[in-house]
Amino acid sequence: MWPALSAAAFVTSVVAHALAMRFVRRIGAVAGFVAIGGAIGVVLIGYCGRSYGWTPATLAAILSYAFFCELYIFLFTLVGNSVSFGLMAKLANRPLNASEIAAFYRTEAMVARRLEQLERSNFVASRPAGPTLTPRGVRVVQLFSVLRSVFRRPFHSQE
């Protein structure tokens, strides 16, 4: 029974996420799925804990649900940020010549798209002097700085 519960919770999370992304524009895709998937995951944990106790079946349901949620996040962020997928999607609409492809993948265009994504996710804000970090962006930088030092990864600046 636990595989069906885990699968049902995952499918419910994906459907709820798809609906939320269409109707609630101000949330980011990853944050939206984490919120929705996390809430449904808590319900799954509670239901399995009450139904099976804290047994291997409960642990299997939780871990399989977590695995598929992580896989889903990985896949939609990979597709959303993939240069190859972006090129194929553009080519699906119409043939492109070499200069159009080059214009689409200019460094400036790629940076502009990335800044738009960061702005939509409320990590940066547009200002007359240029983009600046929001309080949420500052927290993410601080968190990544801590993680970078924990994993002993140096910061590679382009300056």
C-alpha positions as CSV (number, residue, x, y, z in Angstrom):
1,M,0.0,0.0,0.0
2,W,2.8,2.4,0.7
3,P,3.9,2.6,-3.0
4,A,0.4,3.8,-3.9
5,L,0.4,6.4,-1.2
6,S,3.8,7.7,-2.1
7,A,2.8,7.8,-5.8
8,A,-0.5,9.5,-5.1
9,A,1.2,12.1,-2.9
10,F,3.8,12.8,-5.6
11,V,1.2,13.1,-8.4
12,T,-0.9,15.4,-6.2
13,S,2.2,17.6,-5.6
14,V,2.9,17.9,-9.3
15,V,-0.7,18.7,-10.2
16,A,-1.0,21.2,-7.4
17,H,2.4,22.8,-8.5
18,A,1.3,23.0,-12.1
19,L,-2.0,24.8,-11.0
20,A,-0.1,27.1,-8.7
21,M,2.3,28.1,-11.4
22,R,-0.5,29.0,-13.7
23,F,-2.6,31.0,-11.2
24,V,-0.1,32.4,-8.7
25,R,2.5,34.3,-10.7
26,R,4.6,35.7,-7.9
27,I,6.1,32.5,-6.6
28,G,9.2,30.9,-8.1
29,A,8.9,27.4,-9.6
30,V,11.3,25.8,-7.1
31,A,10.0,27.6,-4.0
32,G,6.4,26.9,-5.1
33,F,7.1,23.2,-5.4
34,V,9.1,23.0,-2.2
35,A,6.1,24.6,-0.3
36,I,3.5,22.5,-1.9
37,G,5.5,19.3,-1.9
38,G,6.6,19.9,1.7
39,A,3.0,20.3,2.9
40,I,1.9,17.2,1.1
41,G,5.0,15.4,2.4
42,V,4.1,16.3,6.0
43,V,0.6,14.9,5.4
44,L,2.1,11.7,3.9
45,I,4.4,11.3,6.9
46,G,1.5,11.8,9.3
47,Y,-0.8,9.4,7.5
48,C,1.8,6.7,7.1
49,G,2.9,7.1,10.7
50,R,-0.7,6.7,12.0
51,S,-1.5,3.8,9.5
52,Y,1.7,1.8,9.7
53,G,3.6,3.2,12.8
54,W,7.2,4.0,12.4
55,T,8.0,0.9,10.3
56,P,10.1,0.3,7.2
57,A,6.9,0.8,5.1
58,T,6.6,4.4,6.4
59,L,10.2,5.1,5.8
60,A,10.0,3.6,2.3
61,A,7.0,5.8,1.5
62,I,8.7,8.9,2.8
63,L,12.0,8.2,1.0
64,S,10.4,7.3,-2.3
65,Y,8.3,10.4,-2.2
66,A,11.3,12.6,-1.4
67,F,13.3,10.9,-4.2
68,F,10.6,11.6,-6.8
69,C,10.2,15.2,-5.6
70,E,13.9,15.8,-5.9
71,L,14.0,14.2,-9.4
72,Y,11.1,16.4,-10.5
73,I,12.8,19.6,-9.3
74,F,16.0,18.5,-11.0
75,L,14.3,17.8,-14.3
76,F,12.2,21.0,-14.5
77,T,15.2,23.2,-13.5
78,L,17.4,21.4,-16.0
79,V,14.9,21.9,-18.8
80,G,14.2,25.5,-17.8
81,N,17.8,26.4,-17.8
82,S,19.1,24.2,-20.6
83,V,20.8,25.9,-23.5
84,S,20.1,22.9,-25.7
85,F,16.5,22.7,-24.8
86,G,16.1,26.4,-25.4
87,L,17.6,26.2,-28.8
88,M,15.4,23.2,-29.8
89,A,12.3,25.0,-28.5
90,K,13.2,28.0,-30.7
91,L,13.8,25.8,-33.7
92,A,10.5,24.1,-33.1
93,N,8.7,27.4,-33.8
94,R,10.6,28.2,-37.0
95,P,14.0,27.7,-38.7
96,L,16.7,30.1,-37.5
97,N,19.8,31.3,-39.3
98,A,23.2,31.4,-37.7
99,S,23.0,35.1,-36.8
100,E,19.7,34.6,-35.0
101,I,21.1,31.7,-33.0
102,A,24.2,33.7,-32.2
103,A,22.0,36.7,-31.1
104,F,20.0,34.4,-28.8
105,Y,23.1,33.0,-27.1
106,R,25.1,36.2,-26.8
107,T,26.5,36.6,-23.4
108,E,24.5,39.8,-22.8
109,A,21.2,38.0,-23.7
110,M,22.0,35.1,-21.4
111,V,22.8,37.4,-18.5
112,A,19.6,39.4,-19.2
113,R,17.5,36.2,-19.1
114,R,19.2,35.1,-15.9
115,L,18.6,38.5,-14.3
116,E,15.0,38.2,-15.3
117,Q,14.7,34.8,-13.6
118,L,16.4,36.2,-10.4
119,E,14.1,39.1,-10.4
120,R,11.0,36.9,-10.8
121,S,12.2,34.8,-7.9
122,N,12.8,38.0,-5.8
123,F,16.5,37.5,-5.4
124,V,17.4,40.8,-7.2
125,A,15.6,44.1,-7.8
126,S,16.0,46.4,-10.8
127,R,17.2,49.9,-9.8
128,P,18.2,52.9,-11.9
129,A,21.8,52.3,-10.9
130,G,21.5,48.6,-11.8
131,P,20.3,45.4,-10.2
132,T,20.7,45.0,-6.5
133,L,20.2,42.1,-4.1
134,T,16.9,41.9,-2.2
135,P,16.9,40.8,1.4
136,R,16.0,37.4,0.2
137,G,19.0,37.4,-2.2
138,V,21.3,38.5,0.7
139,R,20.1,35.6,2.8
140,V,20.8,33.2,-0.1
141,V,24.3,34.6,-0.6
142,Q,25.0,34.3,3.1
143,L,23.7,30.7,3.1
144,F,25.8,29.8,0.1
145,S,28.8,31.4,1.7
146,V,28.5,29.3,4.8
147,L,28.0,26.1,2.6
148,R,31.0,27.1,0.5
149,S,33.2,27.3,3.6
150,V,31.8,24.0,5.0
151,F,32.6,22.2,1.7
152,R,35.9,24.2,1.4
153,R,35.0,25.5,-2.1
154,P,36.7,28.8,-2.9
155,F,34.7,31.7,-4.4
156,H,35.8,32.3,-8.0
157,S,35.3,35.9,-8.8
158,Q,35.5,37.3,-12.3
159,E,36.9,40.6,-11.0
